Amino acid sequence: MSASDITDKLFTIRYKCDDKSHLVIKDTGTCLSCVTKDCNYFCPSDVYAWEKKLKITTVAYENCIECGTCRIACPSYNIDWVYPKGGHGMTYKYG
């Protein structure tokens, strides 16, 4: 599957955003010492981004498709992932 195929699929979902993130970086110091910054690459919807100037990992939880990859892909297990509270999160248009 190509990157454009994934992007096309992302347009088939709707997200009702909560005002509080369901994704939390447990320890920002762990991100600072992380060499590979894997979270910038494993998330299919680009939720995580390393901000060099600020020296923090930003979390765009509004983009999350609730796949759960971040729960297991962070080598330090530094991401706390839970489902969004009731009525919020993903709604799939097809299927």
PDB file as gemmi writes it, atoms N, CA and C in Angstrom:
CRYST1    1.000    1.000    1.000  90.00  90.00  90.00 P 1                      
ATOM      1  N   MET A   1       0.849  -1.176   0.000  1.00  0.00           N  
ATOM      2  CA  MET A   1       0.000   0.000   0.000  1.00  0.00           C  
ATOM      3  C   MET A   1       0.889   1.231   0.000  1.00  0.00           C  
ATOM      4  N   SER A   2       0.630   2.149  -0.885  1.00  0.00           N  
ATOM      5  CA  SER A   2       1.446   3.357  -0.999  1.00  0.00           C  
ATOM      6  C   SER A   2       0.980   4.424  -0.003  1.00  0.00           C  
ATOM      7  N   ALA A   3       1.798   5.446   0.161  1.00  0.00           N  
ATOM      8  CA  ALA A   3       1.461   6.548   1.066  1.00  0.00           C  
ATOM      9  C   ALA A   3       0.194   7.266   0.610  1.00  0.00           C  
ATOM     10  N   SER A   4       0.005   7.389  -0.698  1.00  0.00           N  
ATOM     11  CA  SER A   4      -1.205   8.059  -1.192  1.00  0.00           C  
ATOM     12  C   SER A   4      -2.447   7.217  -0.922  1.00  0.00           C  
ATOM     13  N   ASP A   5      -2.315   5.880  -0.955  1.00  0.00           N  
ATOM     14  CA  ASP A   5      -3.442   5.009  -0.617  1.00  0.00           C  
ATOM     15  C   ASP A   5      -3.851   5.201   0.843  1.00  0.00           C  
ATOM     16  N   ILE A   6      -2.855   5.310   1.722  1.00  0.00           N  
ATOM     17  CA  ILE A   6      -3.138   5.517   3.142  1.00  0.00           C  
ATOM     18  C   ILE A   6      -3.807   6.869   3.341  1.00  0.00           C  
ATOM     19  N   THR A   7      -3.306   7.898   2.684  1.00  0.00           N  
ATOM     20  CA  THR A   7      -3.908   9.228   2.788  1.00  0.00           C  
ATOM     21  C   THR A   7      -5.350   9.210   2.308  1.00  0.00           C  
ATOM     22  N   ASP A   8      -5.620   8.518   1.209  1.00  0.00           N  
ATOM     23  CA  ASP A   8      -6.994   8.405   0.698  1.00  0.00           C  
ATOM     24  C   ASP A   8      -7.898   7.728   1.719  1.00  0.00           C  
ATOM     25  N   LYS A   9      -7.401   6.690   2.380  1.00  0.00           N  
ATOM     26  CA  LYS A   9      -8.188   5.971   3.394  1.00  0.00           C  
ATOM     27  C   LYS A   9      -8.474   6.857   4.602  1.00  0.00           C  
ATOM     28  N   LEU A  10      -7.524   7.720   4.967  1.00  0.00           N  
ATOM     29  CA  LEU A  10      -7.728   8.596   6.114  1.00  0.00           C  
ATOM     30  C   LEU A  10      -8.881   9.571   5.895  1.00  0.00           C  
ATOM     31  N   PHE A  11      -9.208   9.866   4.635  1.00  0.00           N  
ATOM     32  CA  PHE A  11     -10.324  10.756   4.352  1.00  0.00           C  
ATOM     33  C   PHE A  11     -11.684  10.058   4.473  1.00  0.00           C  
ATOM     34  N   THR A  12     -11.699   8.754   4.743  1.00  0.00           N  
ATOM     35  CA  THR A  12     -12.963   8.031   4.897  1.00  0.00           C  
ATOM     36  C   THR A  12     -13.390   7.926   6.358  1.00  0.00           C  
ATOM     37  N   ILE A  13     -12.715   8.638   7.251  1.00  0.00           N  
ATOM     38  CA  ILE A  13     -13.051   8.578   8.669  1.00  0.00           C  
ATOM     39  C   ILE A  13     -13.414   9.969   9.185  1.00  0.00           C  
ATOM     40  N   ARG A  14     -14.136   9.974  10.287  1.00  0.00           N  
ATOM     41  CA  ARG A  14     -14.498  11.234  10.939  1.00  0.00           C  
ATOM     42  C   ARG A  14     -14.058  11.139  12.391  1.00  0.00           C  
ATOM     43  N   TYR A  15     -13.582  12.233  12.926  1.00  0.00           N  
ATOM     44  CA  TYR A  15     -13.091  12.254  14.291  1.00  0.00           C  
ATOM     45  C   TYR A  15     -13.806  13.341  15.063  1.00  0.00           C  
ATOM     46  N   LYS A  16     -14.434  12.956  16.174  1.00  0.00           N  
ATOM     47  CA  LYS A  16     -15.052  13.940  17.059  1.00  0.00           C  
ATOM     48  C   LYS A  16     -14.051  14.195  18.177  1.00  0.00           C  
ATOM     49  N   CYS A  17     -13.474  15.366  18.150  1.00  0.00           N  
ATOM     50  CA  CYS A  17     -12.370  15.696  19.038  1.00  0.00           C  
ATOM     51  C   CYS A  17     -12.843  16.043  20.445  1.00  0.00           C  
ATOM     52  N   ASP A  18     -12.160  15.478  21.425  1.00  0.00           N  
ATOM     53  CA  ASP A  18     -12.372  15.811  22.820  1.00  0.00           C  
ATOM     54  C   ASP A  18     -11.486  17.018  23.146  1.00  0.00           C  
ATOM     55  N   ASP A  19     -11.751  17.693  24.242  1.00  0.00           N  
ATOM     56  CA  ASP A  19     -10.900  18.815  24.620  1.00  0.00           C  
ATOM     57  C   ASP A  19      -9.684  18.371  25.426  1.00  0.00           C  
ATOM     58  N   LYS A  20      -9.610  17.083  25.744  1.00  0.00           N  
ATOM     59  CA  LYS A  20      -8.485  16.536  26.488  1.00  0.00           C  
ATOM     60  C   LYS A  20      -7.888  15.366  25.707  1.00  0.00           C  
ATOM     61  N   SER A  21      -6.573  15.342  25.596  1.00  0.00           N  
ATOM     62  CA  SER A  21      -5.891  14.288  24.844  1.00  0.00           C  
ATOM     63  C   SER A  21      -6.005  12.931  25.529  1.00  0.00           C  
ATOM     64  N   HIS A  22      -6.198  11.905  24.736  1.00  0.00           N  
ATOM     65  CA  HIS A  22      -6.183  10.531  25.246  1.00  0.00           C  
ATOM     66  C   HIS A  22      -4.797   9.903  25.068  1.00  0.00           C  
ATOM     67  N   LEU A  23      -3.864  10.678  24.556  1.00  0.00           N  
ATOM     68  CA  LEU A  23      -2.474  10.267  24.359  1.00  0.00           C  
ATOM     69  C   LEU A  23      -1.581  11.169  25.207  1.00  0.00           C  
ATOM     70  N   VAL A  24      -0.787  10.562  26.069  1.00  0.00           N  
ATOM     71  CA  VAL A  24       0.038  11.351  26.976  1.00  0.00           C  
ATOM     72  C   VAL A  24       1.475  10.842  26.943  1.00  0.00           C  
ATOM     73  N   ILE A  25       2.412  11.761  26.781  1.00  0.00           N  
ATOM     74  CA  ILE A  25       3.826  11.438  26.926  1.00  0.00           C  
ATOM     75  C   ILE A  25       4.088  11.359  28.428  1.00  0.00           C  
ATOM     76  N   LYS A  26       4.494  10.191  28.919  1.00  0.00           N  
ATOM     77  CA  LYS A  26       4.678   9.992  30.359  1.00  0.00           C  
ATOM     78  C   LYS A  26       5.809  10.845  30.927  1.00  0.00           C  
ATOM     79  N   ASP A  27       6.951  10.873  30.234  1.00  0.00           N  
ATOM     80  CA  ASP A  27       8.118  11.585  30.736  1.00  0.00           C  
ATOM     81  C   ASP A  27       8.799  12.300  29.572  1.00  0.00           C  
ATOM     82  N   THR A  28       8.738  13.614  29.571  1.00  0.00           N  
ATOM     83  CA  THR A  28       9.331  14.379  28.465  1.00  0.00           C  
ATOM     84  C   THR A  28      10.851  14.226  28.413  1.00  0.00           C  
ATOM     85  N   GLY A  29      11.477  13.947  29.548  1.00  0.00           N  
ATOM     86  CA  GLY A  29      12.912  13.722  29.579  1.00  0.00           C  
ATOM     87  C   GLY A  29      13.320  12.487  28.793  1.00  0.00           C  
ATOM     88  N   THR A  30      12.467  11.477  28.793  1.00  0.00           N  
ATOM     89  CA  THR A  30      12.736  10.268  28.016  1.00  0.00           C  
ATOM     90  C   THR A  30      12.773  10.595  26.532  1.00  0.00           C  
ATOM     91  N   CYS A  31      11.873  11.440  26.084  1.00  0.00           N  
ATOM     92  CA  CYS A  31      11.862  11.858  24.674  1.00  0.00           C  
ATOM     93  C   CYS A  31      13.115  12.648  24.337  1.00  0.00           C  
ATOM     94  N   LEU A  32      13.541  13.463  25.259  1.00  0.00           N  
ATOM     95  CA  LEU A  32      14.730  14.277  25.042  1.00  0.00           C  
ATOM     96  C   LEU A  32      15.973  13.409  24.849  1.00  0.00           C  
ATOM     97  N   SER A  33      16.066  12.323  25.591  1.00  0.00           N  
ATOM     98  CA  SER A  33      17.235  11.448  25.480  1.00  0.00           C  
ATOM     99  C   SER A  33      17.081  10.368  24.418  1.00  0.00           C  
ATOM    100  N   CYS A  34      15.917  10.257  23.812  1.00  0.00           N  
ATOM    101  CA  CYS A  34      15.681   9.251  22.763  1.00  0.00           C  
ATOM    102  C   CYS A  34      16.463   9.632  21.502  1.00  0.00           C  
ATOM    103  N   VAL A  35      17.240   8.695  21.014  1.00  0.00           N  
ATOM    104  CA  VAL A  35      18.085   8.964  19.846  1.00  0.00           C  
ATOM    105  C   VAL A  35      17.308   8.805  18.541  1.00  0.00           C  
ATOM    106  N   THR A  36      16.467   7.785  18.452  1.00  0.00           N  
ATOM    107  CA  THR A  36      15.824   7.446  17.183  1.00  0.00           C  
ATOM    108  C   THR A  36      14.513   8.177  16.925  1.00  0.00           C  
ATOM    109  N   LYS A  37      13.849   8.668  17.944  1.00  0.00           N  
ATOM    110  CA  LYS A  37      12.559   9.372  17.810  1.00  0.00           C  
ATOM    111  C   LYS A  37      11.576   8.546  16.968  1.00  0.00           C  
ATOM    112  N   ASP A  38      11.454   7.268  17.314  1.00  0.00           N  
ATOM    113  CA  ASP A  38      10.608   6.340  16.559  1.00  0.00           C  
ATOM    114  C   ASP A  38       9.165   6.801  16.412  1.00  0.00           C  
ATOM    115  N   CYS A  39       8.635   7.503  17.405  1.00  0.00           N  
ATOM    116  CA  CYS A  39       7.232   7.924  17.344  1.00  0.00           C  
ATOM    117  C   CYS A  39       6.950   8.837  16.154  1.00  0.00           C  
ATOM    118  N   ASN A  40       7.982   9.483  15.642  1.00  0.00           N  
ATOM    119  CA  ASN A  40       7.807  10.341  14.465  1.00  0.00           C  
ATOM    120  C   ASN A  40       7.565   9.544  13.192  1.00  0.00           C  
ATOM    121  N   TYR A  41       7.809   8.237  13.248  1.00  0.00           N  
ATOM    122  CA  TYR A  41       7.748   7.407  12.045  1.00  0.00           C  
ATOM    123  C   TYR A  41       6.722   6.282  12.094  1.00  0.00           C  
ATOM    124  N   PHE A  42       6.413   5.727  13.262  1.00  0.00           N  
ATOM    125  CA  PHE A  42       5.534   4.565  13.294  1.00  0.00           C  
ATOM    126  C   PHE A  42       4.052   4.900  13.236  1.00  0.00           C  
ATOM    127  N   CYS A  43       3.659   6.096  13.571  1.00  0.00           N  
ATOM    128  CA  CYS A  43       2.238   6.452  13.578  1.00  0.00           C  
ATOM    129  C   CYS A  43       1.748   6.706  12.154  1.00  0.00           C  
ATOM    130  N   PRO A  44       0.719   5.972  11.705  1.00  0.00           N  
ATOM    131  CA  PRO A  44       0.240   6.151  10.328  1.00  0.00           C  
ATOM    132  C   PRO A  44      -0.460   7.486  10.082  1.00  0.00           C  
ATOM    133  N   SER A  45      -0.859   8.177  11.148  1.00  0.00           N  
ATOM    134  CA  SER A  45      -1.556   9.453  10.943  1.00  0.00           C  
ATOM    135  C   SER A  45      -0.759  10.648  11.469  1.00  0.00           C  
ATOM    136  N   ASP A  46       0.542  10.483  11.612  1.00  0.00           N  
ATOM    137  CA  ASP A  46       1.449  11.579  11.978  1.00  0.00           C  
ATOM    138  C   ASP A  46       1.023  12.349  13.223  1.00  0.00           C  
ATOM    139  N   VAL A  47       0.702  11.629  14.282  1.00  0.00           N  
ATOM    140  CA  VAL A  47       0.305  12.269  15.532  1.00  0.00           C  
ATOM    141  C   VAL A  47       1.502  12.905  16.241  1.00  0.00           C  
ATOM    142  N   TYR A  48       2.652  12.263  16.169  1.00  0.00           N  
ATOM    143  CA  TYR A  48       3.823  12.703  16.934  1.00  0.00           C  
ATOM    144  C   TYR A  48       4.823  13.437  16.052  1.00  0.00           C  
ATOM    145  N   ALA A  49       5.396  14.513  16.605  1.00  0.00           N  
ATOM    146  CA  ALA A  49       6.414  15.271  15.875  1.00  0.00           C  
ATOM    147  C   ALA A  49       7.419  15.829  16.878  1.00  0.00           C  
ATOM    148  N   TRP A  50       8.688  15.657  16.575  1.00  0.00           N  
ATOM    149  CA  TRP A  50       9.742  16.205  17.420  1.00  0.00           C  
ATOM    150  C   TRP A  50      10.002  17.645  17.000  1.00  0.00           C  
ATOM    151  N   GLU A  51       9.882  18.554  17.933  1.00  0.00           N  
ATOM    152  CA  GLU A  51      10.132  19.971  17.694  1.00  0.00           C  
ATOM    153  C   GLU A  51      11.537  20.296  18.192  1.00  0.00           C  
ATOM    154  N   LYS A  52      12.482  20.405  17.263  1.00  0.00           N  
ATOM    155  CA  LYS A  52      13.893  20.617  17.624  1.00  0.00           C  
ATOM    156  C   LYS A  52      14.099  21.875  18.465  1.00  0.00           C  
ATOM    157  N   LYS A  53      13.493  22.968  18.058  1.00  0.00           N  
ATOM    158  CA  LYS A  53      13.701  24.234  18.764  1.00  0.00           C  
ATOM    159  C   LYS A  53      13.170  24.180  20.199  1.00  0.00           C  
ATOM    160  N   LEU A  54      12.020  23.550  20.372  1.00  0.00           N  
ATOM    161  CA  LEU A  54      11.400  23.457  21.699  1.00  0.00           C  
ATOM    162  C   LEU A  54      11.916  22.271  22.505  1.00  0.00           C  
ATOM    163  N   LYS A  55      12.534  21.313  21.810  1.00  0.00           N  
ATOM    164  CA  LYS A  55      13.038  20.076  22.409  1.00  0.00           C  
ATOM    165  C   LYS A  55      11.936  19.298  23.131  1.00  0.00           C  
ATOM    166  N   ILE A  56      10.797  19.168  22.415  1.00  0.00           N  
ATOM    167  CA  ILE A  56       9.679  18.375  22.935  1.00  0.00           C  
ATOM    168  C   ILE A  56       9.047  17.588  21.794  1.00  0.00           C  
ATOM    169  N   THR A  57       8.325  16.550  22.166  1.00  0.00           N  
ATOM    170  CA  THR A  57       7.511  15.815  21.203  1.00  0.00           C  
ATOM    171  C   THR A  57       6.101  16.363  21.300  1.00  0.00           C  
ATOM    172  N   THR A  58       5.590  16.880  20.189  1.00  0.00           N  
ATOM    173  CA  THR A  58       4.217  17.364  20.181  1.00  0.00           C  
ATOM    174  C   THR A  58       3.282  16.201  19.849  1.00  0.00           C  
ATOM    175  N   VAL A  59       2.075  16.274  20.371  1.00  0.00           N  
ATOM    176  CA  VAL A  59       1.083  15.218  20.180  1.00  0.00           C  
ATOM    177  C   VAL A  59      -0.176  15.843  19.588  1.00  0.00           C  
ATOM    178  N   ALA A  60      -0.436  15.559  18.316  1.00  0.00           N  
ATOM    179  CA  ALA A  60      -1.643  16.043  17.641  1.00  0.00           C  
ATOM    180  C   ALA A  60      -2.712  14.951  17.763  1.00  0.00           C  
ATOM    181  N   TYR A  61      -3.247  14.769  18.971  1.00  0.00           N  
ATOM    182  CA  TYR A  61      -4.188  13.682  19.242  1.00  0.00           C  
ATOM    183  C   TYR A  61      -5.433  13.752  18.368  1.00  0.00           C  
ATOM    184  N   GLU A  62      -5.704  14.916  17.800  1.00  0.00           N  
ATOM    185  CA  GLU A  62      -6.858  15.076  16.921  1.00  0.00           C  
ATOM    186  C   GLU A  62      -6.731  14.226  15.663  1.00  0.00           C  
ATOM    187  N   ASN A  63      -5.501  13.842  15.302  1.00  0.00           N  
ATOM    188  CA  ASN A  63      -5.259  13.015  14.111  1.00  0.00           C  
ATOM    189  C   ASN A  63      -5.321  11.519  14.393  1.00  0.00           C  
ATOM    190  N   CYS A  64      -5.392  11.126  15.639  1.00  0.00           N  
ATOM    191  CA  CYS A  64      -5.287   9.717  16.032  1.00  0.00           C  
ATOM    192  C   CYS A  64      -6.421   8.872  15.447  1.00  0.00           C  
ATOM    193  N   ILE A  65      -6.058   7.740  14.855  1.00  0.00           N  
ATOM    194  CA  ILE A  65      -7.053   6.819  14.306  1.00  0.00           C  
ATOM    195  C   ILE A  65      -7.257   5.607  15.209  1.00  0.00           C  
ATOM    196  N   GLU A  66      -6.736   5.681  16.440  1.00  0.00           N  
ATOM    197  CA  GLU A  66      -6.938   4.672  17.474  1.00  0.00           C  
ATOM    198  C   GLU A  66      -6.453   3.285  17.083  1.00  0.00           C  
ATOM    199  N   CYS A  67      -5.343   3.224  16.374  1.00  0.00           N  
ATOM    200  CA  CYS A  67      -4.796   1.922  15.983  1.00  0.00           C  
ATOM    201  C   CYS A  67      -4.016   1.267  17.120  1.00  0.00           C  
ATOM    202  N   GLY A  68      -3.540   2.060  18.079  1.00  0.00           N  
ATOM    203  CA  GLY A  68      -2.822   1.534  19.227  1.00  0.00           C  
ATOM    204  C   GLY A  68      -1.349   1.258  18.991  1.00  0.00           C  
ATOM    205  N   THR A  69      -0.835   1.596  17.829  1.00  0.00           N  
ATOM    206  CA  THR A  69       0.571   1.336  17.514  1.00  0.00           C  
ATOM    207  C   THR A  69       1.495   1.979  18.541  1.00  0.00           C  
ATOM    208  N   CYS A  70       1.176   3.172  18.975  1.00  0.00           N  
ATOM    209  CA  CYS A  70       2.071   3.881  19.883  1.00  0.00           C  
ATOM    210  C   CYS A  70       2.204   3.188  21.234  1.00  0.00           C  
ATOM    211  N   ARG A  71       1.230   2.375  21.615  1.00  0.00           N  
ATOM    212  CA  ARG A  71       1.324   1.653  22.885  1.00  0.00           C  
ATOM    213  C   ARG A  71       2.490   0.688  22.905  1.00  0.00           C  
ATOM    214  N   ILE A  72       2.782   0.110  21.747  1.00  0.00           N  
ATOM    215  CA  ILE A  72       3.809  -0.920  21.703  1.00  0.00           C  
ATOM    216  C   ILE A  72       5.052  -0.540  20.914  1.00  0.00           C  
ATOM    217  N   ALA A  73       4.988   0.477  20.082  1.00  0.00           N  
ATOM    218  CA  ALA A  73       6.115   0.792  19.205  1.00  0.00           C  
ATOM    219  C   ALA A  73       7.156   1.698  19.846  1.00  0.00           C  
ATOM    220  N   CYS A  74       6.800   2.451  20.844  1.00  0.00           N  
ATOM    221  CA  CYS A  74       7.784   3.291  21.528  1.00  0.00           C  
ATOM    222  C   CYS A  74       8.726   2.365  22.297  1.00  0.00           C  
ATOM    223  N   PRO A  75      10.027   2.398  21.990  1.00  0.00           N  
ATOM    224  CA  PRO A  75      10.958   1.485  22.649  1.00  0.00           C  
ATOM    225  C   PRO A  75      11.047   1.697  24.165  1.00  0.00           C  
ATOM    226  N   SER A  76      10.679   2.880  24.646  1.00  0.00           N  
ATOM    227  CA  SER A  76      10.719   3.176  26.087  1.00  0.00           C  
ATOM    228  C   SER A  76       9.352   3.029  26.742  1.00  0.00           C  
ATOM    229  N   TYR A  77       8.332   2.656  25.963  1.00  0.00           N  
ATOM    230  CA  TYR A  77       6.950   2.577  26.458  1.00  0.00           C  
ATOM    231  C   TYR A  77       6.585   3.867  27.202  1.00  0.00           C  
ATOM    232  N   ASN A  78       6.877   4.988  26.559  1.00  0.00           N  
ATOM    233  CA  ASN A  78       6.709   6.304  27.168  1.00  0.00           C  
ATOM    234  C   ASN A  78       5.409   6.987  26.766  1.00  0.00           C  
ATOM    235  N   ILE A  79       4.538   6.285  26.053  1.00  0.00           N  
ATOM    236  CA  ILE A  79       3.271   6.873  25.624  1.00  0.00           C  
ATOM    237  C   ILE A  79       2.126   6.157  26.326  1.00  0.00           C  
ATOM    238  N   ASP A  80       1.308   6.928  27.027  1.00  0.00           N  
ATOM    239  CA  ASP A  80       0.126   6.382  27.697  1.00  0.00           C  
ATOM    240  C   ASP A  80      -1.049   6.556  26.744  1.00  0.00           C  
ATOM    241  N   TRP A  81      -1.607   5.448  26.280  1.00  0.00           N  
ATOM    242  CA  TRP A  81      -2.675   5.450  25.292  1.00  0.00           C  
ATOM    243  C   TRP A  81      -3.920   4.828  25.900  1.00  0.00           C  
ATOM    244  N   VAL A  82      -5.041   5.521  25.803  1.00  0.00           N  
ATOM    245  CA  VAL A  82      -6.348   4.986  26.208  1.00  0.00           C  
ATOM    246  C   VAL A  82      -7.351   5.386  25.135  1.00  0.00           C  
ATOM    247  N   TYR A  83      -8.489   4.707  25.100  1.00  0.00           N  
ATOM    248  CA  TYR A  83      -9.536   5.122  24.167  1.00  0.00           C  
ATOM    249  C   TYR A  83     -10.082   6.470  24.598  1.00  0.00           C  
ATOM    250  N   PRO A  84     -10.486   7.309  23.657  1.00  0.00           N  
ATOM    251  CA  PRO A  84     -11.125   8.576  24.022  1.00  0.00           C  
ATOM    252  C   PRO A  84     -12.409   8.297  24.794  1.00  0.00           C  
ATOM    253  N   LYS A  85     -12.808   9.254  25.618  1.00  0.00           N  
ATOM    254  CA  LYS A  85     -14.029   9.050  26.407  1.00  0.00           C  
ATOM    255  C   LYS A  85     -15.243   8.945  25.490  1.00  0.00           C  
ATOM    256  N   GLY A  86     -16.309   8.360  25.990  1.00  0.00           N  
ATOM    257  CA  GLY A  86     -17.511   8.068  25.206  1.00  0.00           C  
ATOM    258  C   GLY A  86     -18.010   9.227  24.363  1.00  0.00           C  
ATOM    259  N   GLY A  87     -18.350   8.913  23.116  1.00  0.00           N  
ATOM    260  CA  GLY A  87     -18.872   9.908  22.200  1.00  0.00           C  
ATOM    261  C   GLY A  87     -17.803  10.644  21.417  1.00  0.00           C  
ATOM    262  N   HIS A  88     -16.540  10.395  21.739  1.00  0.00           N  
ATOM    263  CA  HIS A  88     -15.431  11.057  21.060  1.00  0.00           C  
ATOM    264  C   HIS A  88     -14.592   9.996  20.362  1.00  0.00           C  
ATOM    265  N   GLY A  89     -13.746  10.476  19.450  1.00  0.00           N  
ATOM    266  CA  GLY A  89     -12.847   9.557  18.764  1.00  0.00           C  
ATOM    267  C   GLY A  89     -13.306   9.282  17.334  1.00  0.00           C  
ATOM    268  N   MET A  90     -12.955   8.105  16.850  1.00  0.00           N  
ATOM    269  CA  MET A  90     -13.152   7.736  15.448  1.00  0.00           C  
ATOM    270  C   MET A  90     -14.578   7.297  15.135  1.00  0.00           C  
ATOM    271  N   THR A  91     -15.015   7.680  13.962  1.00  0.00           N  
ATOM    272  CA  THR A  91     -16.237   7.138  13.359  1.00  0.00           C  
ATOM    273  C   THR A  91     -15.872   6.800  11.924  1.00  0.00           C  
ATOM    274  N   TYR A  92     -16.013   5.535  11.583  1.00  0.00           N  
ATOM    275  CA  TYR A  92     -15.667   5.095  10.235  1.00  0.00           C  
ATOM    276  C   TYR A  92     -16.885   5.195   9.334  1.00  0.00           C  
ATOM    277  N   LYS A  93     -16.722   5.752   8.153  1.00  0.00           N  
ATOM    278  CA  LYS A  93     -17.831   5.946   7.215  1.00  0.00           C  
ATOM    279  C   LYS A  93     -18.210   4.658   6.495  1.00  0.00           C  
ATOM    280  N   TYR A  94     -17.226   3.804   6.262  1.00  0.00           N  
ATOM    281  CA  TYR A  94     -17.464   2.562   5.526  1.00  0.00           C  
ATOM    282  C   TYR A  94     -17.080   1.385   6.392  1.00  0.00           C  
ATOM    283  N   GLY A  95     -18.034   0.486   6.629  1.00  0.00           N  
ATOM    284  CA  GLY A  95     -17.717  -0.723   7.382  1.00  0.00           C  
ATOM    285  C   GLY A  95     -17.997  -0.551   8.795  1.00  0.00           C  
TER     286      GLY A  95                                                      
END                                                                             
